[in-house]
Amino acid sequence: ERKEAERKEAERKNTTIPNSNAMKSIPPNCWGVSGAQLLVLVKIVIDHFGKDGRPNVYEVVNAVIKPLCMVEAVSYSILVNPTGIRSQTFVTHAWSESFLGFIRSIRAYY
């Protein structure tokens, strides 16, 4: 009953409750996405915000990531890699930066 109340509250707030079972079974060094998966996300973001949209990372998370992850109540990385994917490179971001600018930076490096 408490879990159901938490789920409903999360839906109301458009947030997710982490699925602790899924997260516990996958080591943190396997909580990542591949380059190809990142490019799929870019397409989803462009479809959502338009070709000329300039969303920051915070806006992408609220408008795209959270709704996608809500059903399974897992992080995006676990949503697209339910058994995990071993990280080879760690990349971080600033919440206020342009999402597509962030992607351009990654693509320039690789």
C-alpha positions, 0 to 999 in steps of 0.5 A: 500500500505504501509503495502504491502511494509512493508511485502515485506521488511520483507520477503526480510530481513527474519523478521516478522511484528507483527500482532498488532491486534492479539497481542493486543487481547491477554494479555502478560501473555498469550504469551507462549508455553506449554511444549509439544509445546516446545518439538514439536519445539525441533523436528523441530529444530533437523529435520532442523539442524540434530541430531548432530547440536548445534545451538544457540538460535539466529540461531534457531530463524533465521532458524526456528522461523522466517520462520514459523511466517512470513506468519501470522506475529505473534510471535511463541507463538501466532502462536501455541496458537492463543487465547493465553495460560496462563503462569504458569512459566516464562523462559528466555534464552541467545541468544548465548546459545545452544538451545538444552542445554537450553531445557536440562536445562528446562527438568532437572528442570521439 
